[in-house]
Amino acid sequence: MSRATRPTEPVIAMIWAQTPERV
């Protein structure tokens, strides 16, 4: 996934909320 900083799609945003931040 390239957009790990700001997910544009709501679906990715929802998944990102449950996924730990990876820098």
Backbone atoms as SQL, in Angstrom:
CREATE TABLE atoms (id INTEGER PRIMARY KEY, chain TEXT, resi INTEGER, resn TEXT, atom TEXT, x REAL, y REAL, z REAL);
INSERT INTO atoms VALUES
  (1, 'A', 1, 'MET', 'N', 0.846, -1.204, 0.000),
  (2, 'A', 1, 'MET', 'CA', 0.000, 0.000, 0.000),
  (3, 'A', 1, 'MET', 'C', 0.879, 1.251, 0.000),
  (4, 'A', 2, 'SER', 'N', 0.671, 2.095, -0.954),
  (5, 'A', 2, 'SER', 'CA', 1.499, 3.301, -1.054),
  (6, 'A', 2, 'SER', 'C', 0.958, 4.399, -0.137),
  (7, 'A', 3, 'ARG', 'N', -0.378, 4.585, -0.159),
  (8, 'A', 3, 'ARG', 'CA', -0.923, 5.661, 0.692),
  (9, 'A', 3, 'ARG', 'C', -1.141, 5.146, 2.107),
  (10, 'A', 4, 'ALA', 'N', -0.081, 5.057, 2.869),
  (11, 'A', 4, 'ALA', 'CA', -0.206, 4.568, 4.252),
  (12, 'A', 4, 'ALA', 'C', -0.414, 5.750, 5.193),
  (13, 'A', 5, 'THR', 'N', -0.090, 6.927, 4.700),
  (14, 'A', 5, 'THR', 'CA', -0.211, 8.119, 5.547),
  (15, 'A', 5, 'THR', 'C', -1.644, 8.640, 5.554),
  (16, 'A', 6, 'ARG', 'N', -2.252, 8.808, 4.364),
  (17, 'A', 6, 'ARG', 'CA', -3.624, 9.327, 4.330),
  (18, 'A', 6, 'ARG', 'C', -4.480, 8.520, 3.365),
  (19, 'A', 7, 'PRO', 'N', -5.189, 7.529, 3.868),
  (20, 'A', 7, 'PRO', 'CA', -6.077, 6.720, 3.025),
  (21, 'A', 7, 'PRO', 'C', -7.242, 7.551, 2.491),
  (22, 'A', 8, 'THR', 'N', -7.358, 7.609, 1.187),
  (23, 'A', 8, 'THR', 'CA', -8.445, 8.409, 0.589),
  (24, 'A', 8, 'THR', 'C', -9.764, 7.649, 0.643),
  (25, 'A', 9, 'GLU', 'N', -9.691, 6.359, 0.424),
  (26, 'A', 9, 'GLU', 'CA', -10.931, 5.582, 0.426),
  (27, 'A', 9, 'GLU', 'C', -11.397, 5.283, 1.847),
  (28, 'A', 10, 'PRO', 'N', -12.709, 5.405, 2.097),
  (29, 'A', 10, 'PRO', 'CA', -13.297, 5.165, 3.427),
  (30, 'A', 10, 'PRO', 'C', -13.063, 3.728, 3.886),
  (31, 'A', 11, 'VAL', 'N', -13.018, 2.816, 2.920),
  (32, 'A', 11, 'VAL', 'CA', -12.813, 1.406, 3.274),
  (33, 'A', 11, 'VAL', 'C', -11.423, 1.215, 3.859),
  (34, 'A', 12, 'ILE', 'N', -10.436, 1.810, 3.213),
  (35, 'A', 12, 'ILE', 'CA', -9.058, 1.694, 3.707),
  (36, 'A', 12, 'ILE', 'C', -8.925, 2.393, 5.056),
  (37, 'A', 13, 'ALA', 'N', -9.611, 3.505, 5.189),
  (38, 'A', 13, 'ALA', 'CA', -9.554, 4.269, 6.444),
  (39, 'A', 13, 'ALA', 'C', -10.085, 3.421, 7.598),
  (40, 'A', 14, 'MET', 'N', -11.138, 2.666, 7.294),
  (41, 'A', 14, 'MET', 'CA', -11.717, 1.817, 8.338),
  (42, 'A', 14, 'MET', 'C', -10.743, 0.712, 8.718),
  (43, 'A', 15, 'ILE', 'N', -10.099, 0.126, 7.707),
  (44, 'A', 15, 'ILE', 'CA', -9.137, -0.955, 7.976),
  (45, 'A', 15, 'ILE', 'C', -7.920, -0.389, 8.695),
  (46, 'A', 16, 'TRP', 'N', -7.551, 0.835, 8.306),
  (47, 'A', 16, 'TRP', 'CA', -6.356, 1.445, 8.910),
  (48, 'A', 16, 'TRP', 'C', -6.597, 1.717, 10.403),
  (49, 'A', 17, 'ALA', 'N', -7.839, 1.965, 10.759),
  (50, 'A', 17, 'ALA', 'CA', -8.179, 2.252, 12.155),
  (51, 'A', 17, 'ALA', 'C', -7.892, 1.029, 13.023),
  (52, 'A', 18, 'GLN', 'N', -8.029, -0.149, 12.414),
  (53, 'A', 18, 'GLN', 'CA', -7.773, -1.376, 13.183),
  (54, 'A', 18, 'GLN', 'C', -6.338, -1.848, 12.998),
  (55, 'A', 19, 'THR', 'N', -5.620, -1.189, 12.067),
  (56, 'A', 19, 'THR', 'CA', -4.236, -1.586, 11.810),
  (57, 'A', 19, 'THR', 'C', -3.268, -0.654, 12.529),
  (58, 'A', 20, 'PRO', 'N', -2.260, -1.195, 13.171),
  (59, 'A', 20, 'PRO', 'CA', -1.256, -0.392, 13.872),
  (60, 'A', 20, 'PRO', 'C', -0.460, 0.449, 12.887),
  (61, 'A', 21, 'GLU', 'N', -0.059, 1.638, 13.316),
  (62, 'A', 21, 'GLU', 'CA', 0.701, 2.527, 12.422),
  (63, 'A', 21, 'GLU', 'C', 2.092, 1.983, 12.154),
  (64, 'A', 22, 'ARG', 'N', 2.441, 1.882, 10.882),
  (65, 'A', 22, 'ARG', 'CA', 3.789, 1.394, 10.528),
  (66, 'A', 22, 'ARG', 'C', 4.566, 2.494, 9.829),
  (67, 'A', 23, 'VAL', 'N', 5.610, 2.948, 10.431),
  (68, 'A', 23, 'VAL', 'CA', 6.398, 4.031, 9.822),
  (69, 'A', 23, 'VAL', 'C', 7.495, 3.439, 8.950);
